């Protein structure tokens, strides 16, 4: 679920820096997911697209490829006229993020 290879290269193996980046990822993604849930419930397409894109990028950097893939799907749905099944996809994203977050806690 979490592949830290890229992040370890970015941090040149510096464990403290890696942990700091992971903590920042969790902090910002927690906040972004709350905002994303509100955007999905009110069908704010632009906000869905923007937040999904931001989470997708952060997930890619930390090696959470499944989370990046799911948020990429939601980003695409946000660009559609009626992002109708976004709630179901959001639930998958939240479940996946919770798994990633637990894995990060175990790593630290």
N, C-alpha and C positions, 0 to 999 in steps of 0.2 A: 504494500500500500504506500510506503514511503521509501524513496530511494535518495539517499543523501549524497550520492556521488558528486553531482554537480555543485552542491552547496559546500562540500568538503574541498573541492577544487577552488571555488571562489574564495573561501576563507583560508586557503593554503594550510588546511589541517588544524587551524587554531580553534580549539574546542570552545573556548570562552566566547569567541566571536560567533561561532556556529550556534551556540546556545542562545546568544543574544538575538540573532536573526530569527531563530525559531520562535523565541518568545514574542518578538515583534510581529511575526506572522500570525500567531495565535491571537494576540491582542487586537490587531487590525481586522483580522478575518471575523472574529467574534462580533465586532461592531458592524462590519460590512454585511454580515449575514442577517443581523437584526434589521438593518435598513433595507436589505433585499427582500426580506419577508414582507415588510410593509409595502414596498414597491409592487410586489407580486399581488398582494391582496387588493391593492388599489389600481392595479394594471397600469402603472406608470412605465410605459415602454422604454422611454429614454433612460430612466433611472435603472430599470432592469438590465438594459444593455450595458450601461456604464459600470455598474457594480459587478455584474457577472464578468465583464472583461477584466476588471481590476483583480478580482479573486482568482480568475483563471491564470493571470500572469504571476501572481504571488505563489499560487499552488505549483506552477511549472518550475519556478525557481527553487522551491524547497523540495521538489521531487515527488509531489503528490499528484501523480499523473491521472489517476481516476477522477480526482476532484477537479483537475483542470479540464478534463474531457467533459464532465457533467456541466460545469459552469460555461464551457464553450457552447454546449447545446442550448443552455438557457439564454446565453447572449444572442444566439441566432433566433430563438423564439421571440426575444424582446424586440427584434426588428420586424416581426410579422405584424400584420394588421390586428389580429386578435390572438394574443399569446394564451390560448385557452387552457392548455394542460400544464401551465407553468407551475401550478401548486404541487402537482404530483412530482415534477422534476425537482422543485425546491426541496421537498421532503427527502428525496434521494441525496441531494447535495448536503443537506444538514446531517443525515446519517453518515455519509462518507466523511464529512468534516469531523464529526465526533470521533470516528475511528482514527483519523489522522491525528487529531489532537491527543488522543490516548497514547498513540504510538510515540508522539513527540514527548509526552510526559515520561514514558518509559525510557526514552533515549537519554533524557537529561538526568 
